[in-house]
């Protein structure tokens, strides 16, 4: 059965309409692209026990964000190994395997959430799902480049556009499913009406003659809840965030869609050319740094161009992927306290949705634009404009903490949306960049190996943003605690300031709760938690700018011999695809 999935059995006839292939590619990328809406799962996963607020037994944001990172790491690894396999077996078989991995990863991850086993969520969504991401990502790229040799940038933009748009569709679906499966925990009453004690940093209350852990929902928690709730005290462990059921539902749905799309894949015969199209002349190709020759997949690793492109992709992705992973949380933290009437749960969810919209549109726009201005110039735009935009974000955050005006929210929103068009555009343009430099014969495999840069970025981005943020959080809490009246601190948290570390570890003391008892005029530091991260991202783009500047055409010694590359009678493909 699996042998029938191989590429020799799916070669299309000359009368086949090539426009039937992009919808299948886009469908698979829409499914796996939902990974960009991972931040939708952050709030429920860090409140699995507490549901309305984090309890002592809940996973921390740092632990949850790394699930996304692991998925991206295995995306790159699977693409690196699967890229060469793709050239052997074709896109249909790779797409089917991707469906089993991505759908199965969701189901296994759902079991981990239901049993509160974090390692199982990492194994399911992170490892197995990540492999599905990588295989599903590379399966259409080389196929579409062969179907559209006349518009390489547009072809890869069409395929990878779906990946950027996955979150656009997944965001409202995930929000709706989480709301449908959500169960409010048992309510004990307003905080003032419940006798609370603190034991080991935990907030406890007597229920039925037994002391149980409770969580306290304030105005921020009420605004963030997917269903209407009241401020006050809730019993930890009695509700349900709906995350596990949402995982199960999505796993089944994604599997079905990806299987159907995979069976729609077809490949062109060797030497096929679009009717009425003439390959570019050697002079035109040289000016655009487009080769008519081919570099073997293994030989590509011996060229400096591969590693310069690796740096270009890695740092461009690192700068954007960390922000995507915590987008919803970051929006709340920067603007939730200063503009609470504007930035609520619905606004933050819409922000994640719009990230996907601009990410998707950027993939098609910038990739298509690169057909006219060239790939190298396109990346110059990414880095020069990106540096300026990343540096503008700390300014907006600082100003809104001083003067809570919607103007600064608009500045932040616009800056991040443009950044995400270029983030997506970088992914969509890189396959065409590779085909220009290394030829089209092994572009799928070379692209797969280059995606190890994505794996690296999947670690660097979230690591930078979570570690730098956590450092800022700890520093801000200690600074606020030093300003708070010790008696007020004792009354608020049931323990003295000397137990601050223990209270912070139990999630009893937060910046938001300290601000409730801080002296009048104290500036909320929450909006500035990401400033250092943005400066670091701008620095990475500066390095990538230099790497892009250094890229030159391949040295002649790296090209395959004409006979070997298939450019003779049996291989007009090399010339036609160049």
N, C-alpha and C positions, 0 to 999 in steps of 0.2 A: 504493500500500500504506500509506504513512504517513498519507494523508488519512483512511483508515478508523480511525486512532487518535484522531482529534479528538473533542472532547466531544459534538458534536451526534450522533455515532453511538453513544454509550454512555449515553444517557439511559434511566434505568430506569422501568419501569411502576409504577403505584401499588401493585401487589401485591408489589413487590420487597421482600425482607427486608433491611432496612438493616444488620443484624448480620453480613452477608456481607462488608461493606466493611472493617471494622477488621482482620480477619486479614491481608488483603493489605497494608494499611498497616503493620502490625506486622512482617510478613515483610521488607519492604523496609528498614524501620528497623533490624531486627536485623542485616541485612547491612552497612549503612553504619555502624551503631553500633559495629562492630568497631574503628573508629578509636580508640575509648577504650582499647583494649588495646594501643595502640602501644608502650607501655613494655616489652612482652614482647620486642619486636624490638631494643630498645636494647642489651642485653648481647651478642647475637650480632653486631650490626652494628659495634660498636666493637672486635670481635675477629675480623674476617673473615679476616685473615692469621694472627694468632697463635692463634685458635680457643680455646685454654684460658686465654690472657691476652692483653692488648693488646700489639701489636708497634709498632715505630716507624712502619710504613707504614699503620697502621689509622686509621680515622676517629675523631675525638674525640667525646665525648658532646655537646658543644655543637653540632657539625655535624649529628649525627644527630637530636637533639631538634627542630631547625629544620625537618626534613621534615614532622613532625607540624604544626608551626606553619603551614607553607605550605599544607598541606591544609586547615586551618581557615580561612586567609585566602581561599582560592578557594572554600570552602564559602559564605562570606558573600557574595562577589562573584557567584557563580553564582546564589545565592538572590535577590540584589537584582535581577539582570537577568532571571532565570528566573521570578520571581514574577509579573511582568506578563504574560509569555508564557504562564504557567500559566492565567491567567484567560481567555486567548484560545483555547488548544488543548485544555485539560483535563488531568487527571492521568495518563491512560493514556500519552499521547505523551511527557510529561515523564518518566514512570517508565521507559519503554523507553530513552530517551536516557541516563538516569542509569545504567542497567544496563551500557550500552556503556562509559561513562566510568569507572565504579567497577571493573568487571571488567578492562577494558583497562588501567587505571592500575596494577593489581597486576602484570599481565603485563609491562608496560613497566618497572616498578620492579624486577621480578625480573631482567630483562636487565641493568639497571644494577648490581645487586648481583653478578651472575655475572661481569660484566666489570670490576668495581670502578670504576665510573664514577658518582660521587656525583651529578653533575648529571642523569643519566638517572633516578635514583631520585627526585630532586626533581621532574623533569618528569612522570614516570609517576604515582607515588603522590601527590605534592604538588599538581601542577597539574591533570592529567587526572582523577586520583582525587578531588581536592578539588571539581572541577566536578560529578562524580557525587554527591558528598556533598550539595552544595547543592540540586541538582535533586531528588534522592531525598528530601531532608528536607522540602521545601515541598510536594511533590506531594500528600500526603494531608491536609494541615492544613485548608485551606479546604473541602475535600470533606467531611470528617467534621463540621466545624462546621455545614455545611448539612444533613447527615443527622441531626445531633443538636442542634437548636436549643434543646431542653429541658435539655440537660446539656453546655454548652460546655466547661467545665473537664474533665469526665470524658472527653469526646470527644478533646480535644487530648492529654489525659493518656494515653489508650489508644494513640494513634499514636506519640507521642514517648517513651512508655514503652519501646517496642521499641528506640529508639535508645540509651537508657541500658542496656538489657539486651543489646545486641550484644556487648559485651565479656565478658559472663557466659558466653555460648556460645563466643565466639571464643577466650577465654583457654585453656581446656583443649585445644581443637582446635589452636591455634597451638603450645602446649607439646608436644603429642603429635607434630605434624608436624616440629617442630624436632629433637625427639629421634630420630625415625625417619630423618631425613636427615643426622643428625650423624655426622661422621667424625673420630675422634681423630687428631691429628697424630703424626708419628714421635717416639717417646720415646727419649731418649739416656741416661736414668738419673737418680739422685738428684743434687741440686745439688752435693753434696760430692764426687761421683765424676766430675764433668765439669770439664775445664779451660776456664774461661771467661775471656774478655778483653773489655774495653770499648773500642769504637772509635766516635768521634763520638756518644757517648751510648748507642749500641746495645750489647746483650750478644751476643757472638759465640762460636762454638765451631767447632773443626775437625772436618769430616765428609768422609771420602773424600779427604783432601788439600786441601780447600777450606774457607775460612772462611764460615760461614753464620750468619744471624741466628737467635737462639733466644729463647724466652720461658720464664719460670720460673713454675710453678704451685705456689702455697703452699696452706695449709689453706683459705683463703677461696675460691680458684679451684676446688679440689676439691669444696667444698660447693656451689658455684654451677653446676657442670657438669651437663648433663642426663643424662649417662651416667657410670658409675663410671670414674674416672681415678686415677692415682697422682701424688703430689707429685714434683716434679723438673723436668727440662729437656726441652723439646720444640722441634722444628724449626719455625720460622715458615713458613707457606705450604704445609704438607703435609697439612693437614686440611680440614674443611668444617663450617661452623656449621649448614648446612641452610637458611639464610634464603632463598636464591634459589629453591630448589625449593618451599619453603613458600609464597612469593609466587605462583608459577605455579599451584599447586594451588588456593589460595584464590580467585584471579582467575577461574578457570573455574567454580568452585562458586557464587560470588556472582552471576556473570552469569546462570546458569541459574535460580537462585531468584528473582532480581529480574525477569526476563522473565516468568516464570509469574505472579508477584504483580501485575505491571503490567496484565496482560490480565484481571485480576479486578476492576479498578476500574470503578465505575458512578457516575453522578451523578444527583441527583433533578431532576425537572422544576421549572420556576419556580412558586413559590407552594405547593410541597408542604409539608405539615405532618404530624407524627406523629399517629396516631389517638388521640383523647382528650386531646390536649394543648392548653392555652390559653395564648397568650403572656402575659407578666406585664403588670400594669396600669402605667400611666404613673407612678403614685406609687411603686410598688415598684421600678420600674426606676431612677427618679431617686435613691432612697435608696442603691441599690447602684452608682451611677455607671454605669448601663447605658443607652445611647442607643437610641432607636427610629429614628434617622435614619442617614444614611451620609455619609462624607467621601470624596471622590475620592482615588485613590491619589496623584496629583500634589499635591493640595491638602494632604494629610496632612503633607507635608514643610515646609509653611509654618506649622505649629502648634508651639508650645513643648512640647506634650505628647509629640510624637514624639521630640524630643531629650532630654527628661527620661527617657522610657522607654528611650531608647538608652543613656543613662548607667547607668540601673538594670541593664539587661541586661549591658552591657559590663563593669562592675566586678564584678558577681556572677559572671560567667563567668571574668574574669581571675583572681579569687581562687581558683577551683577548677581551672582548666584547666592551669595550670603544674604543680600537684601531680599531676594525672592523668598528664601527660606523662612524669614521672620517678618515678612511684609505686613501682615495683619497686626502682629504684636508691635512692630515699630510704629505704625500709624497711631495706635492707641497710646503708646508711651510718649510720643513726641507731642501729639495734639489732643489726646483724650482728656488730660487734666486742664489744659488751657482753653480748649474750645469744646467742652462736653456737650453742648447743645447741637453741635454740627457733627463731630466725630463720635458716632455711636456704633453699635454692632453692625447695623445695616450699611453705614457709610464705609466701615472698614472692609466689609465683605465686597462691596462695590469696588473698592480700591483694588482688591485682589483680582476681581473680574477685569478691571480696566488694564491692569498689568498684562493680563493675558491678551487682551485686544491689541494693545500697542506692541507687545512682543510678537504676536502673529503678523500684524500689519508690517512691522519693521522687517521681518524675514522676507516677505515678498517684495516690499519696496526697495530695500537696500540691495538685495540680490539682483533684482531686475535693473536697478540703477548701475550696478557694477558692470553690466553688459555694455554700458555706454561710457562710463568714466574709468573703467578698469578696476581690478580687484585691489591693487595696492593703494590707489587713491581713495577707495572706499574705506579702507582701514585707517588711513590718515584722518578721515572725517571722524571715525569712531573715537580715536584716541584724543585728538585735539579738543573736540567738543566735549567729550566725556570728562576730561580733567576739569574743565571749567564748571561743568554741571555738578560733579561730586563736591567740589569746593563750595558751591552755593548752598548745599544742604545744611551744613553747620550754621551758616549765617541765618537761614530761615528758622532753624530750631532755637537759636539764641534769641532772635528778635521776638519770636512768639511768646517766649517765657517772660519777656519784659513787657511787651504790648500784645495781648491776645487778639490780634486782628486776623481776619480771614485772608487778607492779602498774602501773608506768609504761608498759609496753607496752600493757596493757589500756586505760589512760587515753588514750594516743595513738590506739589502734585505734578506740575508741568515738568520740572527738572527730572523727576524719577521716570515719568512716562517717556521722555525723549531718550533717557538712558536705556530703558527697556527695549525701545525700537532698535537701538544699536547693539544691545546684547543679543537679541534675536537675529539681527542682521549679520552679526559675526558668524553665527552658526550656519546660516543659510548660504553665505558667500564662500565659506572655507572649502566646500567640495569643488566649486568651480575654480577657485584659486589653485587647488591641488591639481585639477585636470589641466589647467593652463601650464603649470610648471612641470608636472610629471607625466602628462599624457593621460589618456582615458582607459587604457587597457587594464590597468590594475588600480584604478582610482577608488573603487569600493574598498579594497583591502587596505590601501594606504590611508584612506579616510578613517577606517576602523582603528588603525594603529595610532593615528593622530588624536583620536578621541580619548586616549589615555591622559591627554592634557585636561579633558573635562573631569576625569576621575580625580586628578590632582587638585583641580579647582574646587571640586566637590568637598574636599577636605579643607583646603586653605580658606575658602570663603566663609563657611559657617564657623570654622575655628576662630578666625579673626573677629568676626562680628560678635560671637558669643563670649569669647574670652575678654575682648576689650570692653564689651558691654558689662560683663560681670564685674570686672575691675572697677568700672565707673559706679555700678550699683553699690558695691561694698563701701567704696569711698564716700558716696553720697549718704548712705545710711549712717555711717559713723559720724559724718559731719552734722547731720540733722539731729542725731541722738545727743550730741554734745550741746546743742542749742535748746533742747527740750527740758522743761522743768522736771527734775527727778521724781517729784511727787505725782505729777501728771502722768509720767511714764509708768510708774507703779500702778496707778489707778487704771490706766488704759490696758496694760498687758498682764497685770497680776504678778509681775516680777520686776526686779530692779535692773538698772542700766548695766550693772556688772554681769548680767546674764545675757547680754546682747547677742553674742555669737550663737548661743544655744537657741535663742528665740528666732534669730534669722534662719538658722538651719531648719527649724520646724515650720518655717513660713508664717510664723505668728507676727513678726515685725517686718513690715515692708515700707517702702518710701511713701506710698499712699496713706498708710495708717499713721505714720509719723507726722505727715503733713497735717493731719487732723488735730494734732496737739502742738504743732510748731508755733512759735511766737508770730504774732501778726507781722506781715511784711516779708516773711521768709519766702524766698523764691524756690518754687518746686524744681528740683534738678532733673526730673524725669526726661524732659525734652532734650537734654544735652547728652544723654547716655550714649548716643551713636556718633558723636562728633569725631572722636579719635579714629573710629573705623572709616569714616568718609575720607579723612586725610590719607589714611593708609591705602585706600582704594585708588585715589588719585595718583599716588606714587607708583602703584603697579601699572597703571595705564601709561605713565611716562616711560617706564622700562619697555613696555610693549611697543610704544611709538618708535623707539630706537631700533628694536628688533625688526620691525616692518621696514624701516629705512634701509637695513642691511641686506634685504632679500634681493638676489640677482638671479638671472637665468642659470639653468643647470649646466655644469661643465659637460662637454661632449663625451667624456670618458664614461659617464654614468648611463648613457642611453643604450638601449638594447640594439643589437644588430638588426638590420632591416628584415632579414629573413626570420630572425628569432621573434621579432615583434609582430610579425604577421602583416607586413605592409606590402607583400608581393601579391601574386594572383589570388591567393586564398585569404589575403588579409587587407583588403582595401579599407577595413574598419579603422585602422590607425589614422589614415589620412582623412577619411570622412568624418571621424569624430573630433579631429583636431580643429 
